[in-house]
Amino acid sequence: PDSIGIGLSGNQCGTNHRTLDDGSDYSVGAASGELSHVAQGNDAPRYLRALGIPMNLTRFAIASIVFADQTTVDNMLSMEKSKNFGQDEKAEDKQEKNSAETLACGPIPPSIGKDAKLRACISIAAIKFGCPGVESGTAVDSAIWKALQDRLSTREPTESVFSLDEFKEKVESMFGGEIEKISLLSYITSNLLPHCLRVAMYGNGPTTRHTRVSKGKFETAFGISHFSEPFAAPQISLPDPCCAIKEHSIDAVSAAFVVLRRARLLRAAQYAVSGAVPYERLRVIFDAPILRKSMVGMPIWWDPQIHDLGLLVRVATAGLVGASLDLGGTVFASDCNVVVERMESLADTFSAKATDEEVRAWVEMKSSEFPSQNALERRLGLVCSEVTAHLENEISYCHAPMFDHGGWPRD
C-alpha cells in the first residue's frame, strides 16, 4: 500500500481497536507510521493516487472490491475517467456537468433517470433479492431437486431459478407500473452496480475534501452524520446514481455494499444448484469440518446435508429474502419430517434423564426456532465460498466480513 499511495489511516485499520459502530470506519489508528503520513500527514496531498482510489480505504471499500466483478470495476473506472480527464468545457457547460445525474454516473436510460421512485424501487429489490444474471427458464439441477423432494411428502415440478424477469416483476410490483427489461438490465450493469462500488469506495463524503481532521460537530472526516438533518440537507438512504456521493448517508453506503455482496451471493448460489457442481460433490462439501463446526446462529436441528442444500436452492429460486419467507412445504418448516426426525433423534440422547412432558416441550420449543436473516446470509456466504472455492472467475464468492450486520453480539 505504501508504494501506490493507499492510506489505511484515521479510523480505518489500526493497532488500537474499538467496537465497530454504524460508521464507515474500521478501527482507530493507522496500520503503520508510514501509512499514517500517506493518508494524514502534512505531505499527504502530494502522494499520487491511482484513478478511483480514495485517500482513505474504509472497511466497506476493501470488502466491496472483493465483491465487485470485473465488469463493475471497469464501468466504475470508466465513469471516473470521463469525469476527471474530460475535454475542457466552456463556462456555460459547467452547470450542466455539475448536475446530479452527470456528476454521479454515465448515461442512464431516460425512463429510469427521470423517475426517482423507480430508481428507489430497483435499489430496494436489489437489496432484498440480489441482482440476477440469468434468463428465465433456467432450472435447478434435477438430481439436486430430487434430493430435496425425497425429504418431503409432496412432489413438485423442478423449479426455475430467480431470473431477471422475476426481478422485473418485483420492481414493477413496488413501483406500480411497467418497465422495459432492456432498460432495467442496462441500468443495473452500467449504472447501479458501478455507482454502488463508487459509493462504497469513497464513503459518503465529497471525494476532494481534506480528511485529516473533523471540520465540525456533525461533519466528520468520512462524511456528514446521518443525524445532521437540523443542520444540513437530509441525505438519501439508498444508493442512487443520479445523486452525488456527498448526498448519500452512511446508511446508503452500507446499502451499496449490500447490493454488491448480494449480487455476488445470488450468482454463486445459482451456480451451485445449476448442476455445474455434481450433487455428490456437494454432499462432500456439506460434510466438511468447516461447515460442521461453523454453526453459530443455526438452530440445533440444522443438518448441513439437508438444510445447506435447501438454503442454496431457496435463495437461487426466490432471491436472498426468500430464504426466510413462505417456508411452508420446505425442509425448513417446523412441521417438516426432516425437522421432527432430527429433534426426536436428539431427544433420545437425554430422554432417560427427563420426563416425557419435558422432552416434548423441549422438542416443540427447539423445532420452532429459526435463524435470523443475517445468520442465514452469513451461513449462505460460507457455503457459497466452499462450493465455488475451485473457481477463479466472477462466479466465485469470497466470504468477506459482512460489516453491515454490525458488531457483536450478532443477530
C-alpha positions as a Markdown table, in Angstrom:
| # | Residue | x | y | z |
|---|---|---|---|---|
| 1 | Pro | 0.0 | 0.0 | 0.0 |
| 2 | Asp | 2.9 | 2.4 | 0.7 |
| 3 | Ser | 4.2 | 2.3 | -2.9 |
| 4 | Ile | 0.8 | 3.1 | -4.5 |
| 5 | Gly | -0.3 | 5.7 | -2.0 |
| 6 | Ile | -3.2 | 3.9 | -0.4 |
| 7 | Gly | -3.7 | 5.1 | 3.2 |
| 8 | Leu | -5.3 | 2.9 | 5.8 |
| 9 | Ser | -5.5 | 5.6 | 8.4 |
| 10 | Gly | -7.6 | 7.7 | 10.6 |
| 11 | Asn | -10.4 | 5.4 | 11.8 |
| 12 | Gln | -9.9 | 2.7 | 9.2 |
| 13 | Cys | -7.4 | -0.1 | 10.1 |
| 14 | Gly | -5.1 | 0.2 | 13.0 |
| 15 | Thr | -3.5 | -1.2 | 16.1 |
| 16 | Asn | -5.9 | 0.4 | 18.6 |
| 17 | His | -9.2 | -1.5 | 18.4 |
| 18 | Arg | -12.6 | -0.3 | 19.4 |
| 19 | Thr | -16.1 | -1.8 | 19.0 |
| 20 | Leu | -17.5 | -1.4 | 15.5 |
| 21 | Asp | -20.3 | 1.1 | 15.2 |
| 22 | Asp | -22.5 | 2.1 | 12.3 |
| 23 | Gly | -19.9 | 4.3 | 10.7 |
| 24 | Ser | -17.8 | 3.5 | 7.7 |
| 25 | Asp | -14.6 | 3.4 | 9.7 |
| 26 | Tyr | -12.8 | 0.2 | 10.7 |
| 27 | Ser | -10.9 | 0.9 | 13.9 |
| 28 | Val | -8.7 | 3.5 | 15.4 |
| 29 | Gly | -5.2 | 4.4 | 14.3 |
| 30 | Ala | -3.1 | 3.9 | 11.2 |
| 31 | Ala | -1.8 | 0.5 | 10.2 |
| 32 | Ser | 1.8 | 1.8 | 10.3 |
| 33 | Gly | 3.6 | 5.1 | 10.8 |
| 34 | Glu | 4.3 | 5.3 | 7.1 |
| 35 | Leu | 0.7 | 4.8 | 6.1 |
| 36 | Ser | -0.3 | 7.5 | 8.6 |
| 37 | His | 1.9 | 10.0 | 6.8 |
| 38 | Val | 0.5 | 8.9 | 3.4 |
| 39 | Ala | -3.2 | 9.4 | 4.4 |
| 40 | Gln | -3.0 | 12.1 | 7.1 |
| 41 | Gly | 0.4 | 13.7 | 7.2 |
| 42 | Asn | 1.2 | 17.2 | 6.1 |
| 43 | Asp | 2.5 | 15.9 | 2.8 |
| 44 | Ala | -0.4 | 13.6 | 2.2 |
| 45 | Pro | -2.0 | 15.6 | -0.7 |
| 46 | Arg | 1.3 | 15.3 | -2.6 |
| 47 | Tyr | 1.1 | 11.5 | -2.9 |
| 48 | Leu | -0.1 | 10.3 | -6.3 |
| 49 | Arg | -3.1 | 8.0 | -6.1 |
| 50 | Ala | -4.5 | 5.8 | -8.9 |
| 51 | Leu | -7.8 | 6.6 | -10.5 |
| 52 | Gly | -10.7 | 5.6 | -8.3 |
| 53 | Ile | -8.6 | 5.2 | -5.2 |
| 54 | Pro | -9.7 | 7.4 | -2.2 |
| 55 | Met | -7.4 | 9.0 | 0.3 |
| 56 | Asn | -8.7 | 6.5 | 2.9 |
| 57 | Leu | -9.9 | 2.9 | 2.4 |
| 58 | Thr | -12.7 | 2.1 | 4.8 |
| 59 | Arg | -13.9 | -1.4 | 5.7 |
| 60 | Phe | -16.7 | -1.1 | 3.2 |
| 61 | Ala | -14.3 | -0.1 | 0.4 |
| 62 | Ile | -12.0 | -3.0 | 1.0 |
| 63 | Ala | -14.8 | -5.6 | 1.1 |
| 64 | Ser | -16.7 | -4.0 | -1.9 |
| 65 | Ile | -13.6 | -4.5 | -4.1 |
| 66 | Val | -13.7 | -8.2 | -3.2 |
| 67 | Phe | -17.4 | -8.5 | -4.1 |
| 68 | Ala | -17.4 | -6.4 | -7.3 |
| 69 | Asp | -16.9 | -8.2 | -10.6 |
| 70 | Gln | -14.6 | -7.1 | -13.3 |
| 71 | Thr | -17.3 | -5.5 | -15.4 |
| 72 | Thr | -18.5 | -3.4 | -12.5 |
| 73 | Val | -14.9 | -2.3 | -11.8 |
| 74 | Asp | -14.3 | -1.4 | -15.4 |
| 75 | Asn | -17.6 | 0.6 | -15.6 |
| 76 | Met | -16.8 | 2.4 | -12.4 |
| 77 | Leu | -13.3 | 3.4 | -13.6 |
| 78 | Ser | -14.7 | 4.4 | -17.0 |
| 79 | Met | -17.0 | 6.8 | -15.2 |
| 80 | Glu | -14.2 | 8.1 | -13.1 |
| 81 | Lys | -12.0 | 8.7 | -16.2 |
| 82 | Ser | -14.7 | 10.5 | -18.1 |
| 83 | Lys | -15.3 | 12.9 | -15.2 |
| 84 | Asn | -11.6 | 13.5 | -14.3 |
| 85 | Phe | -10.0 | 13.5 | -17.7 |
| 86 | Gly | -12.7 | 15.0 | -20.0 |
| 87 | Gln | -12.2 | 17.8 | -22.5 |
| 88 | Asp | -12.1 | 21.4 | -21.5 |
| 89 | Glu | -15.6 | 22.8 | -21.2 |
| 90 | Lys | -17.0 | 26.2 | -21.7 |
| 91 | Ala | -18.3 | 28.1 | -18.8 |
| 92 | Glu | -21.9 | 27.7 | -19.8 |
| 93 | Asp | -21.4 | 23.9 | -19.9 |
| 94 | Lys | -20.1 | 23.7 | -16.3 |
| 95 | Gln | -23.5 | 23.9 | -14.8 |
| 96 | Glu | -24.7 | 21.0 | -16.9 |
| 97 | Lys | -21.7 | 18.9 | -15.9 |
| 98 | Asn | -22.3 | 19.6 | -12.2 |
| 99 | Ser | -25.9 | 18.4 | -12.4 |
| 100 | Ala | -26.6 | 15.4 | -10.2 |
| 101 | Glu | -27.1 | 12.9 | -13.0 |
| 102 | Thr | -23.9 | 13.8 | -14.8 |
| 103 | Leu | -21.8 | 14.1 | -11.7 |
| 104 | Ala | -22.7 | 10.7 | -10.3 |
| 105 | Cys | -22.5 | 8.3 | -13.3 |
| 106 | Gly | -22.7 | 7.9 | -17.0 |
| 107 | Pro | -25.8 | 7.9 | -19.3 |
| 108 | Ile | -28.9 | 6.4 | -17.7 |
| 109 | Pro | -31.9 | 5.0 | -19.6 |
| 110 | Pro | -34.3 | 8.0 | -19.8 |
| 111 | Ser | -37.3 | 6.1 | -18.4 |
| 112 | Ile | -35.3 | 5.4 | -15.2 |
| 113 | Gly | -33.2 | 8.5 | -15.0 |
| 114 | Lys | -36.2 | 10.8 | -14.7 |
| 115 | Asp | -38.1 | 8.8 | -12.1 |
| 116 | Ala | -36.6 | 8.8 | -8.5 |
| 117 | Lys | -39.3 | 6.4 | -7.2 |
| 118 | Leu | -38.4 | 3.8 | -9.9 |
| 119 | Arg | -34.7 | 4.1 | -9.1 |
| 120 | Ala | -35.5 | 3.6 | -5.4 |
| 121 | Cys | -37.6 | 0.5 | -6.1 |
| 122 | Ile | -34.8 | -1.0 | -8.2 |
| 123 | Ser | -32.3 | -0.4 | -5.3 |
| 124 | Ile | -34.7 | -2.0 | -2.8 |
| 125 | Ala | -35.3 | -5.0 | -5.0 |
| 126 | Ala | -31.5 | -5.4 | -5.4 |
| 127 | Ile | -31.1 | -5.3 | -1.6 |
| 128 | Lys | -33.9 | -7.7 | -0.9 |
| 129 | Phe | -33.4 | -10.3 | -3.7 |
| 130 | Gly | -30.0 | -9.7 | -5.2 |
| 131 | Cys | -29.3 | -8.8 | -8.9 |
| 132 | Pro | -29.9 | -11.9 | -11.1 |
| 133 | Gly | -27.8 | -12.6 | -14.1 |
| 134 | Val | -29.7 | -15.5 | -15.7 |
| 135 | Glu | -32.5 | -15.7 | -18.1 |
| 136 | Ser | -35.9 | -17.2 | -17.3 |
| 137 | Gly | -36.3 | -20.9 | -17.8 |
| 138 | Thr | -33.0 | -21.9 | -16.1 |
| 139 | Ala | -33.9 | -24.7 | -13.8 |
| 140 | Val | -32.4 | -26.3 | -10.7 |
| 141 | Asp | -30.5 | -29.5 | -11.4 |
| 142 | Ser | -32.8 | -32.5 | -11.4 |
| 143 | Ala | -30.6 | -34.5 | -9.0 |
| 144 | Ile | -30.5 | -31.7 | -6.5 |
| 145 | Trp | -34.2 | -31.1 | -6.7 |
| 146 | Lys | -35.0 | -34.8 | -6.3 |
| 147 | Ala | -32.7 | -35.0 | -3.2 |
| 148 | Leu | -34.8 | -32.3 | -1.6 |
| 149 | Gln | -38.2 | -33.6 | -2.7 |
| 150 | Asp | -37.3 | -37.0 | -1.3 |
| 151 | Arg | -37.3 | -35.4 | 2.1 |
| 152 | Leu | -40.8 | -34.1 | 1.7 |
| 153 | Ser | -44.2 | -35.7 | 1.3 |
| 154 | Thr | -45.1 | -33.6 | -1.7 |
| 155 | Arg | -43.7 | -33.8 | -5.2 |
| 156 | Glu | -43.3 | -30.5 | -7.0 |
| 157 | Pro | -42.1 | -29.9 | -10.6 |
| 158 | Thr | -38.5 | -28.7 | -10.9 |
| 159 | Glu | -38.4 | -25.0 | -10.0 |
| 160 | Ser | -36.7 | -22.4 | -12.1 |
| 161 | Val | -34.1 | -20.1 | -10.6 |
| 162 | Phe | -34.7 | -16.4 | -9.8 |
| 163 | Ser | -34.3 | -14.6 | -13.1 |
| 164 | Leu | -34.2 | -11.1 | -14.5 |
| 165 | Asp | -37.9 | -11.5 | -15.5 |
| 166 | Glu | -38.9 | -12.2 | -11.9 |
| 167 | Phe | -36.7 | -9.4 | -10.6 |
| 168 | Lys | -38.5 | -7.1 | -13.1 |
| 169 | Glu | -41.9 | -8.3 | -11.7 |
| 170 | Lys | -40.8 | -7.5 | -8.2 |
| 171 | Val | -39.7 | -3.9 | -9.2 |
| 172 | Glu | -43.0 | -3.4 | -11.1 |
| 173 | Ser | -45.0 | -4.6 | -8.1 |
| 174 | Met | -43.3 | -2.0 | -5.9 |
| 175 | Phe | -43.3 | 0.8 | -8.5 |
| 176 | Gly | -46.9 | 0.3 | -9.7 |
| 177 | Gly | -46.0 | 0.5 | -13.3 |
| 178 | Glu | -44.2 | -1.3 | -16.1 |
| 179 | Ile | -40.5 | -1.1 | -17.0 |
| 180 | Glu | -38.6 | -2.2 | -20.1 |
| 181 | Lys | -36.4 | -5.3 | -19.5 |
| 182 | Ile | -33.5 | -4.0 | -21.6 |
| 183 | Ser | -33.5 | -0.6 | -19.8 |
| 184 | Leu | -33.5 | -2.4 | -16.4 |
| 185 | Leu | -30.6 | -4.6 | -17.3 |
| 186 | Ser | -28.6 | -1.7 | -18.7 |
| 187 | Tyr | -29.3 | 0.4 | -15.6 |
| 188 | Ile | -28.2 | -2.4 | -13.2 |
| 189 | Thr | -25.0 | -3.3 | -15.0 |
| 190 | Ser | -23.9 | 0.1 | -16.3 |
| 191 | Asn | -25.2 | 2.4 | -13.6 |
| 192 | Leu | -26.4 | 0.9 | -10.3 |
| 193 | Leu | -23.6 | -1.6 | -9.6 |
| 194 | Pro | -20.7 | 0.7 | -10.6 |
| 195 | His | -22.3 | 3.5 | -8.6 |
| 196 | Cys | -22.6 | 1.2 | -5.5 |
| 197 | Leu | -18.9 | 0.4 | -5.9 |
| 198 | Arg | -18.1 | 4.1 | -6.1 |
| 199 | Val | -20.2 | 4.9 | -3.0 |
| 200 | Ala | -18.7 | 2.1 | -1.0 |
| 201 | Met | -15.2 | 3.1 | -2.1 |
| 202 | Tyr | -15.4 | 6.8 | -1.3 |
| 203 | Gly | -17.8 | 6.7 | 1.6 |
| 204 | Asn | -20.4 | 9.4 | 1.9 |
| 205 | Gly | -18.2 | 12.5 | 1.9 |
| 206 | Pro | -17.0 | 14.6 | -1.0 |
| 207 | Thr | -14.1 | 13.0 | -2.8 |
| 208 | Thr | -12.0 | 16.2 | -2.7 |
| 209 | Arg | -12.4 | 17.0 | 1.0 |
| 210 | His | -9.3 | 17.0 | 3.1 |
| 211 | Thr | -9.7 | 14.1 | 5.5 |
| 212 | Arg | -7.1 | 14.9 | 8.2 |
| 213 | Val | -9.5 | 16.4 | 10.8 |
| 214 | Ser | -13.1 | 16.7 | 11.6 |
| 215 | Lys | -14.5 | 20.1 | 10.5 |
| 216 | Gly | -17.5 | 20.3 | 12.7 |
| 217 | Lys | -19.7 | 18.7 | 15.3 |
| 218 | Phe | -21.8 | 16.8 | 12.8 |
| 219 | Glu | -19.5 | 16.8 | 9.8 |
| 220 | Thr | -16.9 | 14.1 | 10.2 |
| 221 | Ala | -13.8 | 13.1 | 8.2 |
| 222 | Phe | -15.8 | 10.5 | 6.4 |
| 223 | Gly | -18.9 | 12.5 | 5.5 |
| 224 | Ile | -21.9 | 14.1 | 7.2 |
| 225 | Ser | -23.5 | 12.2 | 10.0 |
| 226 | His | -27.0 | 11.0 | 9.2 |
| 227 | Phe | -28.1 | 12.6 | 12.4 |
| 228 | Ser | -27.4 | 16.1 | 11.0 |
| 229 | Glu | -30.8 | 16.9 | 9.4 |
| 230 | Pro | -31.4 | 20.0 | 11.5 |
| 231 | Phe | -28.0 | 21.4 | 10.4 |
| 232 | Ala | -27.7 | 20.2 | 6.7 |
| 233 | Ala | -29.8 | 19.0 | 3.9 |
| 234 | Pro | -31.1 | 15.5 | 4.5 |
| 235 | Gln | -29.2 | 12.7 | 2.8 |
| 236 | Ile | -30.7 | 9.8 | 0.9 |
| 237 | Ser | -30.6 | 6.3 | 2.4 |
| 238 | Leu | -30.4 | 4.3 | -0.8 |
| 239 | Pro | -27.7 | 4.3 | -3.5 |
| 240 | Asp | -28.9 | 6.5 | -6.4 |
| 241 | Pro | -26.7 | 7.0 | -9.5 |
| 242 | Cys | -28.5 | 10.3 | -10.1 |
| 243 | Cys | -27.2 | 11.8 | -6.8 |
| 244 | Ala | -23.7 | 12.9 | -5.9 |
| 245 | Ile | -21.8 | 10.8 | -3.3 |
| 246 | Lys | -22.0 | 13.6 | -0.7 |
| 247 | Glu | -25.8 | 13.4 | -0.8 |
| 248 | His | -25.7 | 9.7 | 0.4 |
| 249 | Ser | -26.0 | 9.0 | 4.1 |
| 250 | Ile | -23.9 | 6.4 | 5.8 |
| 251 | Asp | -27.0 | 4.1 | 5.5 |
| 252 | Ala | -26.7 | 4.5 | 1.7 |
| 253 | Val | -23.0 | 3.5 | 1.9 |
| 254 | Ser | -24.0 | 0.3 | 3.8 |
| 255 | Ala | -26.8 | -0.4 | 1.3 |
| 256 | Ala | -24.4 | 0.0 | -1.6 |
| 257 | Phe | -22.1 | -2.6 | 0.0 |
| 258 | Val | -25.1 | -4.9 | 0.4 |
| 259 | Val | -26.1 | -4.6 | -3.2 |
| 260 | Leu | -22.7 | -5.6 | -4.4 |
| 261 | Arg | -22.4 | -8.6 | -2.0 |
| 262 | Arg | -25.9 | -10.0 | -2.6 |
| 263 | Ala | -25.5 | -9.8 | -6.4 |
| 264 | Arg | -22.4 | -12.0 | -6.0 |
| 265 | Leu | -24.1 | -14.3 | -3.5 |
| 266 | Leu | -27.1 | -14.9 | -5.7 |
| 267 | Arg | -24.8 | -15.6 | -8.7 |
| 268 | Ala | -22.8 | -18.2 | -6.6 |
| 269 | Ala | -26.0 | -19.9 | -5.2 |
| 270 | Gln | -27.5 | -20.2 | -8.7 |
| 271 | Tyr | -24.2 | -21.7 | -10.0 |
| 272 | Ala | -24.2 | -24.2 | -7.1 |
| 273 | Val | -27.6 | -25.7 | -7.9 |
| 274 | Ser | -27.3 | -25.5 | -11.7 |
| 275 | Gly | -25.6 | -28.9 | -12.0 |
| 276 | Ala | -22.2 | -27.4 | -12.6 |
| 277 | Val | -21.2 | -28.9 | -9.3 |
| 278 | Pro | -22.4 | -32.6 | -9.1 |
| 279 | Tyr | -24.7 | -33.4 | -6.3 |
| 280 | Glu | -22.3 | -36.0 | -4.8 |
| 281 | Arg | -19.6 | -33.3 | -4.7 |
| 282 | Leu | -22.0 | -31.0 | -2.8 |
| 283 | Arg | -22.6 | -33.7 | -0.3 |
| 284 | Val | -18.8 | -34.0 | 0.3 |
| 285 | Ile | -18.6 | -30.2 | 0.8 |
| 286 | Phe | -21.6 | -30.1 | 3.2 |
| 287 | Asp | -19.9 | -32.8 | 5.3 |
| 288 | Ala | -16.6 | -30.8 | 5.5 |
| 289 | Pro | -15.4 | -29.9 | 9.0 |
| 290 | Ile | -15.6 | -26.1 | 8.4 |
| 291 | Leu | -19.3 | -26.3 | 7.7 |
| 292 | Arg | -20.0 | -28.8 | 10.5 |
| 293 | Lys | -18.1 | -26.6 | 13.1 |
| 294 | Ser | -19.3 | -23.2 | 11.9 |
| 295 | Met | -22.9 | -23.4 | 13.2 |
| 296 | Val | -23.1 | -20.1 | 15.0 |
| 297 | Gly | -26.7 | -18.7 | 14.8 |
| 298 | Met | -28.1 | -22.0 | 13.4 |
| 299 | Pro | -30.8 | -23.9 | 15.3 |
| 300 | Ile | -30.0 | -27.3 | 16.8 |
| 301 | Trp | -32.0 | -29.2 | 14.2 |
| 302 | Trp | -29.9 | -27.7 | 11.3 |
| 303 | Asp | -28.3 | -30.6 | 9.3 |
| 304 | Pro | -25.8 | -29.3 | 6.7 |
| 305 | Gln | -26.5 | -32.2 | 4.3 |
| 306 | Ile | -30.2 | -31.2 | 4.1 |
| 307 | His | -30.5 | -27.6 | 5.1 |
| 308 | Asp | -27.4 | -26.2 | 3.5 |
| 309 | Leu | -28.7 | -27.7 | 0.2 |
| 310 | Gly | -32.2 | -26.4 | 0.9 |
| 311 | Leu | -30.7 | -22.9 | 1.6 |
| 312 | Leu | -28.9 | -22.8 | -1.7 |
| 313 | Val | -32.0 | -23.9 | -3.6 |
| 314 | Arg | -34.2 | -21.5 | -1.7 |
| 315 | Val | -32.0 | -18.5 | -2.4 |
| 316 | Ala | -31.3 | -19.5 | -6.0 |
| 317 | Thr | -35.1 | -19.7 | -6.8 |
| 318 | Ala | -36.6 | -17.0 | -4.6 |
| 319 | Gly | -33.7 | -14.5 | -4.0 |
| 320 | Leu | -32.0 | -13.6 | -0.8 |
| 321 | Val | -35.1 | -12.6 | 1.2 |
| 322 | Gly | -36.8 | -15.8 | 0.1 |
| 323 | Ala | -34.7 | -17.8 | 2.5 |
| 324 | Ser | -36.8 | -16.7 | 5.4 |
| 325 | Leu | -40.3 | -16.3 | 3.8 |
| 326 | Asp | -43.0 | -18.7 | 2.9 |
| 327 | Leu | -41.3 | -21.7 | 4.4 |
| 328 | Gly | -44.4 | -24.0 | 4.3 |
| 329 | Gly | -43.7 | -27.2 | 2.4 |
| 330 | Thr | -39.9 | -26.8 | 2.6 |
| 331 | Val | -37.2 | -28.6 | 4.6 |
| 332 | Phe | -37.2 | -25.6 | 6.9 |
| 333 | Ala | -40.9 | -25.8 | 8.0 |
| 334 | Ser | -41.2 | -26.7 | 11.7 |
| 335 | Asp | -43.7 | -29.5 | 10.9 |
| 336 | Cys | -41.5 | -31.0 | 8.2 |
| 337 | Asn | -40.5 | -34.6 | 8.8 |
| 338 | Val | -36.8 | -33.6 | 8.5 |
| 339 | Val | -37.0 | -31.3 | 11.5 |
| 340 | Val | -39.2 | -33.6 | 13.5 |
| 341 | Glu | -37.0 | -36.6 | 12.9 |
| 342 | Arg | -33.9 | -34.6 | 13.7 |
| 343 | Met | -35.3 | -33.4 | 17.0 |
| 344 | Glu | -36.6 | -36.8 | 18.0 |
| 345 | Ser | -33.1 | -38.3 | 17.5 |
| 346 | Leu | -31.6 | -35.6 | 19.6 |
| 347 | Ala | -34.2 | -36.1 | 22.3 |
| 348 | Asp | -33.3 | -39.8 | 22.6 |
| 349 | Thr | -29.9 | -38.8 | 23.9 |
| 350 | Phe | -31.2 | -37.4 | 27.2 |
| 351 | Ser | -34.7 | -38.9 | 27.4 |
| 352 | Ala | -33.6 | -41.1 | 30.3 |
| 353 | Lys | -32.9 | -38.0 | 32.4 |
| 354 | Ala | -36.1 | -36.2 | 31.7 |
| 355 | Thr | -39.9 | -36.8 | 31.7 |
| 356 | Asp | -41.8 | -37.4 | 28.6 |
| 357 | Glu | -43.6 | -34.0 | 29.1 |
| 358 | Glu | -40.2 | -32.2 | 29.5 |
| 359 | Val | -38.8 | -33.9 | 26.3 |
| 360 | Arg | -42.0 | -33.0 | 24.4 |
| 361 | Ala | -41.8 | -29.4 | 25.5 |
| 362 | Trp | -38.1 | -29.1 | 24.6 |
| 363 | Val | -38.7 | -30.6 | 21.1 |
| 364 | Glu | -41.6 | -28.2 | 20.4 |
| 365 | Met | -39.5 | -25.2 | 21.5 |
| 366 | Lys | -36.4 | -26.1 | 19.5 |
| 367 | Ser | -38.4 | -27.2 | 16.4 |
| 368 | Ser | -40.0 | -23.7 | 16.2 |
| 369 | Glu | -36.6 | -21.9 | 16.3 |
| 370 | Phe | -35.4 | -20.4 | 13.0 |
| 371 | Pro | -32.2 | -18.5 | 12.3 |
| 372 | Ser | -32.4 | -14.7 | 11.6 |
| 373 | Gln | -32.0 | -13.3 | 8.1 |
| 374 | Asn | -28.4 | -12.1 | 9.0 |
| 375 | Ala | -27.5 | -15.6 | 10.3 |
| 376 | Leu | -28.8 | -17.2 | 7.1 |
| 377 | Glu | -26.9 | -14.8 | 4.9 |
| 378 | Arg | -23.6 | -15.5 | 6.8 |
| 379 | Arg | -24.3 | -19.2 | 6.5 |
| 380 | Leu | -25.0 | -18.8 | 2.8 |
| 381 | Gly | -21.8 | -16.9 | 2.3 |
| 382 | Leu | -19.8 | -19.6 | 4.0 |
| 383 | Val | -21.4 | -22.4 | 1.9 |
| 384 | Cys | -21.0 | -20.5 | -1.3 |
| 385 | Ser | -17.4 | -19.8 | -0.6 |
| 386 | Glu | -16.8 | -23.5 | -0.2 |
| 387 | Val | -18.8 | -24.5 | -3.2 |
| 388 | Thr | -17.0 | -22.0 | -5.5 |
| 389 | Ala | -13.6 | -22.3 | -4.0 |
| 390 | His | -12.2 | -24.1 | -7.1 |
| 391 | Leu | -13.3 | -21.2 | -9.4 |
| 392 | Glu | -11.2 | -18.1 | -10.3 |
| 393 | Asn | -13.9 | -16.1 | -12.2 |
| 394 | Glu | -16.7 | -13.8 | -11.4 |
| 395 | Ile | -18.9 | -16.6 | -10.1 |
| 396 | Ser | -16.6 | -17.4 | -7.2 |
| 397 | Tyr | -17.6 | -16.0 | -3.8 |
| 398 | Cys | -15.1 | -14.9 | -1.1 |
| 399 | His | -16.6 | -15.0 | 2.4 |
| 400 | Ala | -15.5 | -11.5 | 3.4 |
| 401 | Pro | -16.9 | -9.9 | 6.6 |
| 402 | Met | -20.5 | -8.6 | 6.3 |
| 403 | Phe | -19.8 | -5.2 | 8.0 |
| 404 | Asp | -23.4 | -4.0 | 7.6 |
| 405 | His | -24.5 | -6.7 | 10.1 |
| 406 | Gly | -22.8 | -4.7 | 12.8 |
| 407 | Gly | -20.5 | -5.8 | 15.7 |
| 408 | Trp | -21.1 | -8.3 | 18.4 |
| 409 | Pro | -23.5 | -9.7 | 19.6 |
| 410 | Arg | -24.6 | -10.7 | 16.1 |
| 411 | Asp | -28.2 | -11.2 | 15.3 |
